[in-house]
Amino acid sequence: MQWEFDSKMTPVSNMLIILKIINGSNFCDDGWYQEVQECQSILNKQIQENSNSKDPYVRQMMELQQAIVKNLHSFSTKAWVNMLCEKDVDDLQKSYNAYHDYYYQHYSNEEAV
């Protein structure tokens, strides 16, 4: 698996995974938890690989990814103990929306996810 951040394609792949996690949050089965863990690993690895980037766009995307990782952790932990509520889903959705919107400000000619 390639961990390097591709400023054009990687955010779209991340967004598709995150949307699948959000949309599956009513089921929270073993596959869902595995997907959450894999997503966290991917995002964290991308953040690590790009920690020294001088590109302001990449730096901002990594900050937005950090917010998603934080919300994903809280989200999956609460789901594990059956304490997931609508606010948790909303918080993850908000961090996703910020990531999505920032990406499409820079690639506005691309089709939105």
DAJO-V28302 format. One line per field, one symbol per residue. phi: phi as a letter, one per 20 degrees, with the letter a starting at -180 (. if undefined). burial: 1 if it has 9 or more other C-alpha atoms within 8 Angstrom, else 0. A space follows every 50 residues. Layout:
# DAJO-V28302
phi=???
burial=???
This chain:
# DAJO-V28302
phi=.eeffefeeggffffffffffgfeffdlegfffffffffgfffffffffd fdfeffffffffffffffgfffffgfffffdldfcgfffffffffffffg ffgffecfeeffe
burial=00000000011101111100110110010001101100110111111011 00000001101101111110111111011000010001101110110111 0111000000000
